[in-house]
Amino acid sequence: MNQNKMTAPVRTHRDGQKAEHWKLLISILPLLRAAVKTAAVTLGLYILAAVAALDLPAVLLAVLLENALLGAYFALEEVRTW
């Protein structure tokens, strides 16, 4: 039997919904970038204070956290240029 089949309404709506999610993500990205940049600068100041106090474990932990924050910052930068 040859019947005309219609696509499900969810299937046709899904693309429109994706565009709305991207709009929301694009509006949040500047805030996320600013928050990560502020945290990275604050952590950099903490590293300077830990070095001045000769607190080696605090310096090592702060450097690891700084690496993670900068990785997140540059990952957000890639999304912006995409």
Secondary structure, DSSP 8 states (H G I E B T S, - for coil): --------HHHHHHHHHHHHHHHHHHHHHHHHHHHHHHHHHHHHHHHHHHHHTT-HHHHHHHHHHHHHHHHHHHHHHHHHH-
